[in-house]
Amino acid sequence: MSMTGRDKSSSPTYARLRSSRNDEEAKCFVRKGYVPLLVGTNNEALERVSIPIKLINHPSLAYLLDESAREFGYNQQGLLRILCDVENFKEMLDSLSTWK
């Protein structure tokens, strides 16, 4: 027993996480506090974009999510998809970055 009265064998165990990820793991990784989305129009390749969760309620983003729900339905599987030009979406995110 240790000085705290606890048996050392009952202490939790921890496994070290690998510091490097392979390509497949990197695609699935989302930073804490972010939401992954697929953004693009029907005429362009979809791009995966992670946005801060605090922006999910912003009126501009809520509008795009509502439009996507009308287009694809509310039962989308996997990542949420937003029908928007990727560059326009990124510009919108830049302008919203100071929104609280």
Jmol script that loads the backbone (N, CA, C; Angstrom):
load data "model"
ATOM      1  N   MET A   1       0.839  -1.192   0.000  1.00  0.00           N
ATOM      2  CA  MET A   1       0.000   0.000   0.000  1.00  0.00           C
ATOM      3  C   MET A   1       0.874   1.241   0.000  1.00  0.00           C
ATOM      4  N   SER A   2       0.366   2.285  -0.622  1.00  0.00           N
ATOM      5  CA  SER A   2       1.097   3.544  -0.652  1.00  0.00           C
ATOM      6  C   SER A   2       0.754   4.356   0.582  1.00  0.00           C
ATOM      7  N   MET A   3       1.374   5.520   0.697  1.00  0.00           N
ATOM      8  CA  MET A   3       1.143   6.381   1.862  1.00  0.00           C
ATOM      9  C   MET A   3      -0.290   6.905   1.907  1.00  0.00           C
ATOM     10  N   THR A   4      -0.980   6.925   0.765  1.00  0.00           N
ATOM     11  CA  THR A   4      -2.355   7.422   0.741  1.00  0.00           C
ATOM     12  C   THR A   4      -3.348   6.360   1.168  1.00  0.00           C
ATOM     13  N   GLY A   5      -2.865   5.131   1.437  1.00  0.00           N
ATOM     14  CA  GLY A   5      -3.762   4.081   1.867  1.00  0.00           C
ATOM     15  C   GLY A   5      -4.380   3.305   0.719  1.00  0.00           C
ATOM     16  N   ARG A   6      -3.991   3.606  -0.506  1.00  0.00           N
ATOM     17  CA  ARG A   6      -4.536   2.901  -1.665  1.00  0.00           C
ATOM     18  C   ARG A   6      -3.533   1.874  -2.146  1.00  0.00           C
ATOM     19  N   ASP A   7      -4.032   0.776  -2.569  1.00  0.00           N
ATOM     20  CA  ASP A   7      -3.187  -0.266  -3.136  1.00  0.00           C
ATOM     21  C   ASP A   7      -2.758   0.186  -4.524  1.00  0.00           C
ATOM     22  N   LYS A   8      -1.472   0.162  -4.814  1.00  0.00           N
ATOM     23  CA  LYS A   8      -0.975   0.621  -6.114  1.00  0.00           C
ATOM     24  C   LYS A   8      -1.554  -0.187  -7.264  1.00  0.00           C
ATOM     25  N   SER A   9      -1.909  -1.440  -7.025  1.00  0.00           N
ATOM     26  CA  SER A   9      -2.450  -2.261  -8.104  1.00  0.00           C
ATOM     27  C   SER A   9      -3.847  -1.815  -8.511  1.00  0.00           C
ATOM     28  N   SER A  10      -4.526  -1.017  -7.693  1.00  0.00           N
ATOM     29  CA  SER A  10      -5.866  -0.556  -8.039  1.00  0.00           C
ATOM     30  C   SER A  10      -5.854   0.794  -8.742  1.00  0.00           C
ATOM     31  N   SER A  11      -4.676   1.348  -8.965  1.00  0.00           N
ATOM     32  CA  SER A  11      -4.623   2.640  -9.646  1.00  0.00           C
ATOM     33  C   SER A  11      -4.926   2.453 -11.128  1.00  0.00           C
ATOM     34  N   PRO A  12      -5.493   3.479 -11.764  1.00  0.00           N
ATOM     35  CA  PRO A  12      -5.845   3.344 -13.177  1.00  0.00           C
ATOM     36  C   PRO A  12      -4.601   3.175 -14.043  1.00  0.00           C
ATOM     37  N   THR A  13      -4.789   2.529 -15.169  1.00  0.00           N
ATOM     38  CA  THR A  13      -3.686   2.374 -16.117  1.00  0.00           C
ATOM     39  C   THR A  13      -3.942   3.274 -17.308  1.00  0.00           C
ATOM     40  N   TYR A  14      -2.886   3.726 -17.890  1.00  0.00           N
ATOM     41  CA  TYR A  14      -2.976   4.625 -19.031  1.00  0.00           C
ATOM     42  C   TYR A  14      -2.135   4.068 -20.159  1.00  0.00           C
ATOM     43  N   ALA A  15      -2.619   4.227 -21.361  1.00  0.00           N
ATOM     44  CA  ALA A  15      -1.854   3.804 -22.532  1.00  0.00           C
ATOM     45  C   ALA A  15      -1.418   5.050 -23.281  1.00  0.00           C
ATOM     46  N   ARG A  16      -0.181   5.085 -23.683  1.00  0.00           N
ATOM     47  CA  ARG A  16       0.329   6.225 -24.442  1.00  0.00           C
ATOM     48  C   ARG A  16      -0.255   6.189 -25.855  1.00  0.00           C
ATOM     49  N   LEU A  17      -0.764   7.316 -26.284  1.00  0.00           N
ATOM     50  CA  LEU A  17      -1.280   7.423 -27.641  1.00  0.00           C
ATOM     51  C   LEU A  17      -0.135   7.665 -28.603  1.00  0.00           C
ATOM     52  N   ARG A  18      -0.266   7.112 -29.788  1.00  0.00           N
ATOM     53  CA  ARG A  18       0.762   7.353 -30.793  1.00  0.00           C
ATOM     54  C   ARG A  18       0.720   8.812 -31.200  1.00  0.00           C
ATOM     55  N   SER A  19       1.872   9.381 -31.425  1.00  0.00           N
ATOM     56  CA  SER A  19       1.928  10.798 -31.786  1.00  0.00           C
ATOM     57  C   SER A  19       1.672  11.020 -33.263  1.00  0.00           C
ATOM     58  N   SER A  20       1.875  10.009 -34.082  1.00  0.00           N
ATOM     59  CA  SER A  20       1.628  10.177 -35.514  1.00  0.00           C
ATOM     60  C   SER A  20       0.426   9.340 -35.912  1.00  0.00           C
ATOM     61  N   ARG A  21      -0.335   9.856 -36.822  1.00  0.00           N
ATOM     62  CA  ARG A  21      -1.522   9.160 -37.311  1.00  0.00           C
ATOM     63  C   ARG A  21      -1.294   8.776 -38.760  1.00  0.00           C
ATOM     64  N   ASN A  22      -1.870   7.646 -39.148  1.00  0.00           N
ATOM     65  CA  ASN A  22      -1.807   7.313 -40.563  1.00  0.00           C
ATOM     66  C   ASN A  22      -2.883   8.111 -41.288  1.00  0.00           C
ATOM     67  N   ASP A  23      -2.916   8.038 -42.596  1.00  0.00           N
ATOM     68  CA  ASP A  23      -3.838   8.861 -43.383  1.00  0.00           C
ATOM     69  C   ASP A  23      -5.299   8.613 -43.012  1.00  0.00           C
ATOM     70  N   GLU A  24      -5.672   7.357 -42.805  1.00  0.00           N
ATOM     71  CA  GLU A  24      -7.061   7.044 -42.486  1.00  0.00           C
ATOM     72  C   GLU A  24      -7.459   7.616 -41.127  1.00  0.00           C
ATOM     73  N   GLU A  25      -6.588   7.510 -40.149  1.00  0.00           N
ATOM     74  CA  GLU A  25      -6.878   8.080 -38.830  1.00  0.00           C
ATOM     75  C   GLU A  25      -6.959   9.596 -38.906  1.00  0.00           C
ATOM     76  N   ALA A  26      -6.105  10.216 -39.699  1.00  0.00           N
ATOM     77  CA  ALA A  26      -6.104  11.675 -39.823  1.00  0.00           C
ATOM     78  C   ALA A  26      -7.418  12.166 -40.416  1.00  0.00           C
ATOM     79  N   LYS A  27      -8.005  11.410 -41.342  1.00  0.00           N
ATOM     80  CA  LYS A  27      -9.273  11.800 -41.951  1.00  0.00           C
ATOM     81  C   LYS A  27     -10.407  11.781 -40.936  1.00  0.00           C
ATOM     82  N   CYS A  28     -10.346  10.880 -39.976  1.00  0.00           N
ATOM     83  CA  CYS A  28     -11.406  10.716 -38.983  1.00  0.00           C
ATOM     84  C   CYS A  28     -11.224  11.609 -37.765  1.00  0.00           C
ATOM     85  N   PHE A  29     -10.059  12.171 -37.582  1.00  0.00           N
ATOM     86  CA  PHE A  29      -9.757  12.953 -36.388  1.00  0.00           C
ATOM     87  C   PHE A  29     -10.469  14.297 -36.422  1.00  0.00           C
ATOM     88  N   VAL A  30     -11.120  14.633 -35.321  1.00  0.00           N
ATOM     89  CA  VAL A  30     -11.773  15.934 -35.172  1.00  0.00           C
ATOM     90  C   VAL A  30     -11.325  16.502 -33.838  1.00  0.00           C
ATOM     91  N   ARG A  31     -10.834  17.735 -33.870  1.00  0.00           N
ATOM     92  CA  ARG A  31     -10.407  18.379 -32.626  1.00  0.00           C
ATOM     93  C   ARG A  31     -11.594  18.577 -31.699  1.00  0.00           C
ATOM     94  N   LYS A  32     -11.322  18.518 -30.410  1.00  0.00           N
ATOM     95  CA  LYS A  32     -12.361  18.744 -29.411  1.00  0.00           C
ATOM     96  C   LYS A  32     -12.941  20.143 -29.601  1.00  0.00           C
ATOM     97  N   GLY A  33     -14.265  20.233 -29.565  1.00  0.00           N
ATOM     98  CA  GLY A  33     -14.933  21.520 -29.722  1.00  0.00           C
ATOM     99  C   GLY A  33     -15.227  21.888 -31.162  1.00  0.00           C
ATOM    100  N   TYR A  34     -15.032  20.952 -32.087  1.00  0.00           N
ATOM    101  CA  TYR A  34     -15.273  21.202 -33.505  1.00  0.00           C
ATOM    102  C   TYR A  34     -16.254  20.180 -34.065  1.00  0.00           C
ATOM    103  N   VAL A  35     -16.936  20.560 -35.140  1.00  0.00           N
ATOM    104  CA  VAL A  35     -17.884  19.690 -35.824  1.00  0.00           C
ATOM    105  C   VAL A  35     -17.409  19.517 -37.267  1.00  0.00           C
ATOM    106  N   PRO A  36     -17.291  18.274 -37.738  1.00  0.00           N
ATOM    107  CA  PRO A  36     -16.885  18.068 -39.129  1.00  0.00           C
ATOM    108  C   PRO A  36     -18.086  18.179 -40.067  1.00  0.00           C
ATOM    109  N   LEU A  37     -17.875  18.798 -41.209  1.00  0.00           N
ATOM    110  CA  LEU A  37     -18.906  18.946 -42.233  1.00  0.00           C
ATOM    111  C   LEU A  37     -18.306  18.617 -43.591  1.00  0.00           C
ATOM    112  N   LEU A  38     -19.162  18.189 -44.524  1.00  0.00           N
ATOM    113  CA  LEU A  38     -18.760  18.074 -45.920  1.00  0.00           C
ATOM    114  C   LEU A  38     -19.385  19.251 -46.645  1.00  0.00           C
ATOM    115  N   VAL A  39     -18.570  20.020 -47.330  1.00  0.00           N
ATOM    116  CA  VAL A  39     -19.037  21.236 -47.990  1.00  0.00           C
ATOM    117  C   VAL A  39     -18.744  21.134 -49.477  1.00  0.00           C
ATOM    118  N   GLY A  40     -19.696  21.573 -50.282  1.00  0.00           N
ATOM    119  CA  GLY A  40     -19.498  21.614 -51.725  1.00  0.00           C
ATOM    120  C   GLY A  40     -20.831  21.600 -52.445  1.00  0.00           C
ATOM    121  N   THR A  41     -20.778  21.938 -53.713  1.00  0.00           N
ATOM    122  CA  THR A  41     -21.971  21.897 -54.551  1.00  0.00           C
ATOM    123  C   THR A  41     -21.976  20.588 -55.326  1.00  0.00           C
ATOM    124  N   ASN A  42     -23.042  20.379 -56.067  1.00  0.00           N
ATOM    125  CA  ASN A  42     -23.129  19.156 -56.870  1.00  0.00           C
ATOM    126  C   ASN A  42     -22.095  19.131 -57.985  1.00  0.00           C
ATOM    127  N   ASN A  43     -21.567  20.293 -58.365  1.00  0.00           N
ATOM    128  CA  ASN A  43     -20.626  20.383 -59.476  1.00  0.00           C
ATOM    129  C   ASN A  43     -19.166  20.325 -59.050  1.00  0.00           C
ATOM    130  N   GLU A  44     -18.891  20.284 -57.759  1.00  0.00           N
ATOM    131  CA  GLU A  44     -17.504  20.270 -57.296  1.00  0.00           C
ATOM    132  C   GLU A  44     -17.293  19.157 -56.281  1.00  0.00           C
ATOM    133  N   ALA A  45     -16.046  18.809 -56.086  1.00  0.00           N
ATOM    134  CA  ALA A  45     -15.716  17.788 -55.097  1.00  0.00           C
ATOM    135  C   ALA A  45     -16.028  18.312 -53.701  1.00  0.00           C
ATOM    136  N   LEU A  46     -16.510  17.432 -52.854  1.00  0.00           N
ATOM    137  CA  LEU A  46     -16.799  17.813 -51.475  1.00  0.00           C
ATOM    138  C   LEU A  46     -15.501  17.936 -50.697  1.00  0.00           C
ATOM    139  N   GLU A  47     -15.464  18.906 -49.802  1.00  0.00           N
ATOM    140  CA  GLU A  47     -14.291  19.099 -48.951  1.00  0.00           C
ATOM    141  C   GLU A  47     -14.727  18.997 -47.499  1.00  0.00           C
ATOM    142  N   ARG A  48     -13.936  18.293 -46.720  1.00  0.00           N
ATOM    143  CA  ARG A  48     -14.226  18.170 -45.291  1.00  0.00           C
ATOM    144  C   ARG A  48     -13.702  19.410 -44.580  1.00  0.00           C
ATOM    145  N   VAL A  49     -14.576  20.038 -43.803  1.00  0.00           N
ATOM    146  CA  VAL A  49     -14.242  21.255 -43.070  1.00  0.00           C
ATOM    147  C   VAL A  49     -14.686  21.055 -41.624  1.00  0.00           C
ATOM    148  N   SER A  50     -13.848  21.418 -40.682  1.00  0.00           N
ATOM    149  CA  SER A  50     -14.218  21.368 -39.266  1.00  0.00           C
ATOM    150  C   SER A  50     -14.459  22.787 -38.780  1.00  0.00           C
ATOM    151  N   ILE A  51     -15.623  22.985 -38.154  1.00  0.00           N
ATOM    152  CA  ILE A  51     -15.964  24.320 -37.665  1.00  0.00           C
ATOM    153  C   ILE A  51     -16.083  24.288 -36.142  1.00  0.00           C
ATOM    154  N   PRO A  52     -15.790  25.409 -35.488  1.00  0.00           N
ATOM    155  CA  PRO A  52     -15.977  25.469 -34.032  1.00  0.00           C
ATOM    156  C   PRO A  52     -17.451  25.258 -33.691  1.00  0.00           C
ATOM    157  N   ILE A  53     -17.719  24.464 -32.687  1.00  0.00           N
ATOM    158  CA  ILE A  53     -19.095  24.140 -32.325  1.00  0.00           C
ATOM    159  C   ILE A  53     -19.896  25.384 -31.948  1.00  0.00           C
ATOM    160  N   LYS A  54     -19.220  26.432 -31.466  1.00  0.00           N
ATOM    161  CA  LYS A  54     -19.938  27.652 -31.072  1.00  0.00           C
ATOM    162  C   LYS A  54     -20.609  28.328 -32.268  1.00  0.00           C
ATOM    163  N   LEU A  55     -20.167  28.017 -33.493  1.00  0.00           N
ATOM    164  CA  LEU A  55     -20.758  28.636 -34.680  1.00  0.00           C
ATOM    165  C   LEU A  55     -21.991  27.903 -35.185  1.00  0.00           C
ATOM    166  N   ILE A  56     -22.292  26.736 -34.638  1.00  0.00           N
ATOM    167  CA  ILE A  56     -23.380  25.926 -35.167  1.00  0.00           C
ATOM    168  C   ILE A  56     -24.731  26.640 -35.048  1.00  0.00           C
ATOM    169  N   ASN A  57     -24.877  27.544 -34.083  1.00  0.00           N
ATOM    170  CA  ASN A  57     -26.133  28.278 -33.899  1.00  0.00           C
ATOM    171  C   ASN A  57     -26.151  29.627 -34.594  1.00  0.00           C
ATOM    172  N   HIS A  58     -25.087  29.983 -35.272  1.00  0.00           N
ATOM    173  CA  HIS A  58     -25.072  31.265 -35.978  1.00  0.00           C
ATOM    174  C   HIS A  58     -26.145  31.235 -37.070  1.00  0.00           C
ATOM    175  N   PRO A  59     -26.899  32.321 -37.239  1.00  0.00           N
ATOM    176  CA  PRO A  59     -27.983  32.333 -38.222  1.00  0.00           C
ATOM    177  C   PRO A  59     -27.555  31.945 -39.642  1.00  0.00           C
ATOM    178  N   SER A  60     -26.397  32.378 -40.089  1.00  0.00           N
ATOM    179  CA  SER A  60     -25.952  32.034 -41.448  1.00  0.00           C
ATOM    180  C   SER A  60     -25.716  30.539 -41.590  1.00  0.00           C
ATOM    181  N   LEU A  61     -25.084  29.951 -40.611  1.00  0.00           N
ATOM    182  CA  LEU A  61     -24.808  28.520 -40.659  1.00  0.00           C
ATOM    183  C   LEU A  61     -26.091  27.717 -40.445  1.00  0.00           C
ATOM    184  N   ALA A  62     -26.954  28.193 -39.552  1.00  0.00           N
ATOM    185  CA  ALA A  62     -28.233  27.520 -39.321  1.00  0.00           C
ATOM    186  C   ALA A  62     -29.061  27.499 -40.605  1.00  0.00           C
ATOM    187  N   TYR A  63     -29.021  28.588 -41.362  1.00  0.00           N
ATOM    188  CA  TYR A  63     -29.735  28.642 -42.637  1.00  0.00           C
ATOM    189  C   TYR A  63     -29.199  27.583 -43.602  1.00  0.00           C
ATOM    190  N   LEU A  64     -27.860  27.493 -43.721  1.00  0.00           N
ATOM    191  CA  LEU A  64     -27.268  26.499 -44.619  1.00  0.00           C
ATOM    192  C   LEU A  64     -27.609  25.075 -44.180  1.00  0.00           C
ATOM    193  N   LEU A  65     -27.618  24.833 -42.876  1.00  0.00           N
ATOM    194  CA  LEU A  65     -27.984  23.505 -42.372  1.00  0.00           C
ATOM    195  C   LEU A  65     -29.447  23.180 -42.669  1.00  0.00           C
ATOM    196  N   ASP A  66     -30.336  24.176 -42.530  1.00  0.00           N
ATOM    197  CA  ASP A  66     -31.753  23.966 -42.859  1.00  0.00           C
ATOM    198  C   ASP A  66     -31.930  23.660 -44.338  1.00  0.00           C
ATOM    199  N   GLU A  67     -31.218  24.394 -45.189  1.00  0.00           N
ATOM    200  CA  GLU A  67     -31.294  24.148 -46.633  1.00  0.00           C
ATOM    201  C   GLU A  67     -30.802  22.739 -46.972  1.00  0.00           C
ATOM    202  N   SER A  68     -29.744  22.321 -46.332  1.00  0.00           N
ATOM    203  CA  SER A  68     -29.214  20.977 -46.569  1.00  0.00           C
ATOM    204  C   SER A  68     -30.191  19.912 -46.081  1.00  0.00           C
ATOM    205  N   ALA A  69     -30.853  20.179 -44.962  1.00  0.00           N
ATOM    206  CA  ALA A  69     -31.840  19.227 -44.447  1.00  0.00           C
ATOM    207  C   ALA A  69     -33.003  19.091 -45.419  1.00  0.00           C
ATOM    208  N   ARG A  70     -33.416  20.193 -46.026  1.00  0.00           N
ATOM    209  CA  ARG A  70     -34.487  20.124 -47.026  1.00  0.00           C
ATOM    210  C   ARG A  70     -34.042  19.329 -48.252  1.00  0.00           C
ATOM    211  N   GLU A  71     -32.792  19.504 -48.637  1.00  0.00           N
ATOM    212  CA  GLU A  71     -32.260  18.826 -49.825  1.00  0.00           C
ATOM    213  C   GLU A  71     -32.028  17.338 -49.576  1.00  0.00           C
ATOM    214  N   PHE A  72     -31.420  16.992 -48.452  1.00  0.00           N
ATOM    215  CA  PHE A  72     -30.998  15.612 -48.189  1.00  0.00           C
ATOM    216  C   PHE A  72     -31.862  14.888 -47.160  1.00  0.00           C
ATOM    217  N   GLY A  73     -32.739  15.621 -46.478  1.00  0.00           N
ATOM    218  CA  GLY A  73     -33.551  15.015 -45.428  1.00  0.00           C
ATOM    219  C   GLY A  73     -32.849  15.113 -44.081  1.00  0.00           C
ATOM    220  N   TYR A  74     -33.603  14.843 -43.050  1.00  0.00           N
ATOM    221  CA  TYR A  74     -33.064  14.951 -41.693  1.00  0.00           C
ATOM    222  C   TYR A  74     -32.377  13.670 -41.229  1.00  0.00           C
ATOM    223  N   ASN A  75     -32.380  12.650 -42.045  1.00  0.00           N
ATOM    224  CA  ASN A  75     -31.781  11.371 -41.662  1.00  0.00           C
ATOM    225  C   ASN A  75     -30.460  11.127 -42.371  1.00  0.00           C
ATOM    226  N   GLN A  76     -29.676  12.177 -42.584  1.00  0.00           N
ATOM    227  CA  GLN A  76     -28.375  12.008 -43.228  1.00  0.00           C
ATOM    228  C   GLN A  76     -27.516  11.062 -42.406  1.00  0.00           C
ATOM    229  N   GLN A  77     -26.831  10.174 -43.077  1.00  0.00           N
ATOM    230  CA  GLN A  77     -25.904   9.263 -42.416  1.00  0.00           C
ATOM    231  C   GLN A  77     -24.500   9.834 -42.536  1.00  0.00           C
ATOM    232  N   GLY A  78     -23.707   9.686 -41.506  1.00  0.00           N
ATOM    233  CA  GLY A  78     -22.321  10.161 -41.554  1.00  0.00           C
ATOM    234  C   GLY A  78     -22.242  11.657 -41.318  1.00  0.00           C
ATOM    235  N   LEU A  79     -21.290  12.283 -41.983  1.00  0.00           N
ATOM    236  CA  LEU A  79     -21.070  13.721 -41.803  1.00  0.00           C
ATOM    237  C   LEU A  79     -22.213  14.532 -42.393  1.00  0.00           C
ATOM    238  N   LEU A  80     -22.500  15.657 -41.764  1.00  0.00           N
ATOM    239  CA  LEU A  80     -23.484  16.579 -42.321  1.00  0.00           C
ATOM    240  C   LEU A  80     -22.913  17.186 -43.592  1.00  0.00           C
ATOM    241  N   ARG A  81     -23.763  17.321 -44.589  1.00  0.00           N
ATOM    242  CA  ARG A  81     -23.326  17.896 -45.858  1.00  0.00           C
ATOM    243  C   ARG A  81     -23.995  19.244 -46.038  1.00  0.00           C
ATOM    244  N   ILE A  82     -23.206  20.220 -46.480  1.00  0.00           N
ATOM    245  CA  ILE A  82     -23.724  21.563 -46.730  1.00  0.00           C
ATOM    246  C   ILE A  82     -23.515  21.890 -48.201  1.00  0.00           C
ATOM    247  N   LEU A  83     -24.622  22.250 -48.864  1.00  0.00           N
ATOM    248  CA  LEU A  83     -24.546  22.648 -50.267  1.00  0.00           C
ATOM    249  C   LEU A  83     -24.138  24.112 -50.344  1.00  0.00           C
ATOM    250  N   CYS A  84     -22.879  24.333 -50.585  1.00  0.00           N
ATOM    251  CA  CYS A  84     -22.337  25.685 -50.660  1.00  0.00           C
ATOM    252  C   CYS A  84     -20.985  25.594 -51.347  1.00  0.00           C
ATOM    253  N   ASP A  85     -20.659  26.590 -52.130  1.00  0.00           N
ATOM    254  CA  ASP A  85     -19.331  26.652 -52.729  1.00  0.00           C
ATOM    255  C   ASP A  85     -18.293  26.669 -51.606  1.00  0.00           C
ATOM    256  N   VAL A  86     -17.269  25.836 -51.738  1.00  0.00           N
ATOM    257  CA  VAL A  86     -16.277  25.681 -50.670  1.00  0.00           C
ATOM    258  C   VAL A  86     -15.595  27.004 -50.339  1.00  0.00           C
ATOM    259  N   GLU A  87     -15.176  27.740 -51.355  1.00  0.00           N
ATOM    260  CA  GLU A  87     -14.479  29.009 -51.101  1.00  0.00           C
ATOM    261  C   GLU A  87     -15.397  30.017 -50.421  1.00  0.00           C
ATOM    262  N   ASN A  88     -16.654  30.085 -50.858  1.00  0.00           N
ATOM    263  CA  ASN A  88     -17.606  30.991 -50.208  1.00  0.00           C
ATOM    264  C   ASN A  88     -17.838  30.592 -48.751  1.00  0.00           C
ATOM    265  N   PHE A  89     -17.908  29.289 -48.499  1.00  0.00           N
ATOM    266  CA  PHE A  89     -18.104  28.810 -47.134  1.00  0.00           C
ATOM    267  C   PHE A  89     -16.923  29.197 -46.249  1.00  0.00           C
ATOM    268  N   LYS A  90     -15.718  29.027 -46.766  1.00  0.00           N
ATOM    269  CA  LYS A  90     -14.526  29.385 -45.987  1.00  0.00           C
ATOM    270  C   LYS A  90     -14.460  30.884 -45.717  1.00  0.00           C
ATOM    271  N   GLU A  91     -14.860  31.697 -46.688  1.00  0.00           N
ATOM    272  CA  GLU A  91     -14.902  33.151 -46.478  1.00  0.00           C
ATOM    273  C   GLU A  91     -15.920  33.502 -45.392  1.00  0.00           C
ATOM    274  N   MET A  92     -17.075  32.813 -45.424  1.00  0.00           N
ATOM    275  CA  MET A  92     -18.088  33.050 -44.404  1.00  0.00           C
ATOM    276  C   MET A  92     -17.539  32.682 -43.022  1.00  0.00           C
ATOM    277  N   LEU A  93     -16.842  31.545 -42.925  1.00  0.00           N
ATOM    278  CA  LEU A  93     -16.257  31.143 -41.642  1.00  0.00           C
ATOM    279  C   LEU A  93     -15.258  32.168 -41.137  1.00  0.00           C
ATOM    280  N   ASP A  94     -14.450  32.713 -42.043  1.00  0.00           N
ATOM    281  CA  ASP A  94     -13.488  33.741 -41.639  1.00  0.00           C
ATOM    282  C   ASP A  94     -14.205  34.956 -41.055  1.00  0.00           C
ATOM    283  N   SER A  95     -15.312  35.348 -41.684  1.00  0.00           N
ATOM    284  CA  SER A  95     -16.037  36.522 -41.187  1.00  0.00           C
ATOM    285  C   SER A  95     -16.764  36.226 -39.873  1.00  0.00           C
ATOM    286  N   LEU A  96     -17.094  34.952 -39.620  1.00  0.00           N
ATOM    287  CA  LEU A  96     -17.801  34.574 -38.391  1.00  0.00           C
ATOM    288  C   LEU A  96     -16.863  34.237 -37.243  1.00  0.00           C
ATOM    289  N   SER A  97     -15.577  34.224 -37.504  1.00  0.00           N
ATOM    290  CA  SER A  97     -14.625  33.748 -36.500  1.00  0.00           C
ATOM    291  C   SER A  97     -14.644  34.565 -35.208  1.00  0.00           C
ATOM    292  N   THR A  98     -15.139  35.780 -35.251  1.00  0.00           N
ATOM    293  CA  THR A  98     -15.197  36.608 -34.043  1.00  0.00           C
ATOM    294  C   THR A  98     -16.572  36.554 -33.372  1.00  0.00           C
ATOM    295  N   TRP A  99     -17.505  35.803 -33.956  1.00  0.00           N
ATOM    296  CA  TRP A  99     -18.861  35.711 -33.408  1.00  0.00           C
ATOM    297  C   TRP A  99     -18.860  34.908 -32.122  1.00  0.00           C
ATOM    298  N   LYS A 100     -19.650  35.354 -31.133  1.00  0.00           N
ATOM    299  CA  LYS A 100     -19.732  34.626 -29.855  1.00  0.00           C
ATOM    300  C   LYS A 100     -21.119  34.158 -29.607  1.00  0.00           C
TER     301      LYS A 100
END
end "model"
wireframe off; spacefill off
backbone 0.3
color backbone group
